[in-house]
Amino acid sequence: MSTHVLVAGPAAPAATPDTLTAACHSSDPGIACRLVWDVTHSTSAADLTKVYFAGPTQLVIRIGFVILVALALRLIAHRAIGRITARAARDAADGQDRTHTLLFRERRRQRAAALGAILSNAASLAIFGIAAVMILGDLGFNLAPVLASAGVLGVALGFGAQNLVQDFLAGIFMLLEDQYGVGDIVDIGGTSGTVEAVSLRITRLRDVNGVAWHIRNGTISKAGNKSQGWARAVVDFPVPYRHDIPQVRQVMARTATAMWQEPSWRGVILEKPEVWGIQTLYTDAVLLRVVARTVPLRQWEVQRELTERLKNSLDATDLGDNAEGAAGPDGAGSLASAPGAPTAETAGKASHPGHVT
């Protein structure tokens, strides 16, 4: 009796049945792939659906969702910035007269609009920049080289456009510090005029001759604002030695005080004018100074009116021949010869605040 020993060889591989997980290459298949598999039970059809339909569709939906969120955030940011700038643009109602109130309101409006534009652009740039990085990541780009290249490009642009960056930074700080605004009378680098427009890069002035000056903000080292806060009208009046100086001072003080107390000038002259007294000694005359604090941009008007009233008051008290008897160091016998007093040429310029020196 022979014994037959059966030796088991290697088992044949069992056929792996087609399943939903294997067909869609995912433990959590999407709706499209699941639907195709349930209808066709075809691995090829499910795989094609996964690769050419479900994947791109999902990617488009993700990109659309990122863009939608970015637009919503941008809208919210712009509305918040708009409310803040609108509140900042409201008039503080501290103007002494209607003209000053209108100028102050326009100044605040222009400054708020400029700051609002800066903040809105910065918010848009930040929001859409983050959204672009997220979209590039979803598309499969390697962001490390992209960010490194952007950094190098930013450094190169920073070195190549130093003047432009300087202008923008100077414009931002100028607006934040409220150094000057539209409607102000300023003196920038020897050019005086009315500010017509202020942007981040340039400031536009209009002088008394109607010339528009465009000045880069980065080149402004100092700026004199003649319209900020308050102004001062200064009247220098020469008086001959033969007159009684204390009496002349009393006449000047009464005349200036009477002008200040008038209703038409009470809102323009902020406080009681002062007679500072003798400023300069000449060969046969002394120079007396009268000052009055005024609202911005009205000092020239007050100066002209006060000079005329002082002249009439001194004439009425038999002290009005001072202009012909006063002589400066060079012997010129007129008010124009006194240092600090306006000459015929400078008086014409002083009648309008904006001029080129």
Residue pairs with C-beta under 8 A, 6 or more apart in sequence:
16 22
18 41
18 43
20 29
20 34
20 37
20 46
21 27
21 29
22 43
23 29
23 33
23 37
23 42
23 43
23 46
23 47
24 30
24 33
24 34
24 37
24 46
24 47
24 50
25 47
25 50
26 33
26 50
29 37
29 46
29 50
30 50
30 54
30 58
31 54
32 49
32 50
32 53
32 54
32 57
33 46
33 49
33 50
33 54
36 42
36 45
36 46
36 49
37 45
37 46
40 46
59 138
59 139
62 138
63 135
63 138
66 131
66 134
66 135
66 138
67 131
67 135
69 131
70 127
70 128
70 130
70 131
73 127
74 123
74 124
74 127
74 128
77 120
77 123
77 124
77 127
78 120
78 123
78 124
81 116
81 119
81 120
81 123
82 116
84 116
85 112
85 113
85 115
85 116
85 119
86 112
88 108
88 111
88 112
88 115
89 105
89 108
89 109
89 111
89 112
89 113
90 108
91 101
91 104
91 105
91 108
92 104
92 108
93 101
94 104
95 101
95 102
95 103
95 104
95 295
96 267
96 268
96 270
96 295
97 267
97 268
97 295
99 297
100 295
100 296
100 297
100 298
103 183
103 227
103 296
103 297
106 182
106 183
107 181
107 182
107 183
107 184
108 181
110 181
110 182
110 198
111 175
111 178
111 181
111 198
114 175
114 198
114 199
114 200
115 175
115 176
118 172
118 175
118 200
133 143
133 147
136 143
136 146
137 143
158 165
163 216
163 218
164 201
166 218
167 200
167 201
167 202
167 216
167 217
167 218
168 200
168 201
168 217
169 218
170 217
170 218
170 220
171 198
171 199
171 200
171 201
171 217
172 200
174 180
174 198
174 217
174 220
175 198
175 200
179 223
179 225
180 186
180 195
180 198
180 203
180 223
180 225
180 227
180 228
181 195
181 198
182 195
182 196
182 197
182 198
183 194
183 195
183 227
184 194
184 195
184 225
184 226
184 227
184 228
185 192
185 193
185 194
185 195
185 225
185 226
185 227
185 296
185 297
185 353
185 354
186 192
186 193
186 195
186 205
186 223
186 224
186 225
186 226
186 227
187 223
187 224
187 226
187 357
188 203
188 205
188 215
188 220
188 222
188 223
188 224
189 215
189 219
189 220
189 221
190 356
190 357
191 205
191 207
191 213
191 215
191 356
191 357
192 205
192 207
192 353
192 354
192 355
192 356
192 357
193 205
193 206
193 207
193 208
193 211
193 213
193 354
193 355
193 356
194 205
194 206
194 353
194 354
195 203
195 204
195 205
196 204
196 205
196 206
196 212
197 203
197 204
198 204
200 217
201 216
201 217
202 214
202 215
202 216
202 217
203 214
203 215
203 217
203 220
204 212
204 213
204 214
204 215
205 212
205 213
205 215
205 354
206 212
206 213
206 354
207 213
207 354
207 355
207 356
208 349
208 352
208 353
208 354
208 355
208 356
209 355
209 356
211 356
226 296
226 297
226 353
227 296
227 297
228 296
229 296
230 270
230 293
230 294
230 295
230 296
231 293
231 294
231 295
231 296
231 297
231 298
231 299
232 291
232 292
232 293
232 294
232 299
233 291
233 292
233 294
233 299
233 300
233 302
233 303
233 306
234 289
234 290
234 291
234 303
234 340
235 289
235 290
235 291
235 303
235 306
235 307
235 310
236 279
236 287
236 288
236 289
236 335
236 338
236 340
236 341
237 252
237 287
237 288
237 289
237 290
237 307
237 310
237 314
237 322
237 335
238 282
238 285
238 286
238 287
238 288
238 322
238 323
238 326
238 335
238 338
238 341
239 245
239 248
239 285
239 286
239 287
239 288
239 319
239 322
239 326
240 284
240 285
240 321
240 322
240 325
240 326
241 284
241 285
241 286
242 325
243 319
243 322
245 278
245 286
245 288
247 317
247 319
248 288
248 314
248 319
249 275
249 277
249 288
251 313
251 314
251 317
251 319
252 275
252 288
252 290
252 310
252 313
253 273
253 275
254 313
255 306
255 309
255 310
255 313
256 273
256 274
256 275
256 290
256 292
256 306
256 309
256 310
257 272
257 273
259 265
259 269
259 273
259 305
259 306
259 309
260 266
260 269
260 271
260 272
260 273
260 292
265 302
265 305
267 295
268 294
268 295
268 298
268 301
268 302
269 292
269 293
269 294
269 302
270 293
270 294
270 295
271 292
271 293
273 290
273 291
273 292
273 306
274 290
274 291
274 292
275 288
275 289
275 290
276 288
276 289
276 290
276 291
277 288
277 289
278 286
278 287
278 288
279 287
279 288
279 289
279 340
280 286
280 287
280 338
280 339
280 340
281 287
282 326
282 327
282 328
282 329
282 338
283 327
283 328
283 329
283 331
284 325
284 326
284 327
285 322
285 325
285 326
285 327
285 338
287 338
287 340
287 341
290 306
290 310
292 302
292 306
294 302
297 353
300 350
300 351
300 352
300 353
303 350
304 351
311 320
311 323
312 320
314 320
314 322
323 334
323 335
324 333
324 334
325 333
326 333
326 334
326 335
326 337
326 338
327 333
327 337
328 337
328 338
328 339
330 337
335 341
336 342
336 343
336 344
336 347
342 350
349 355
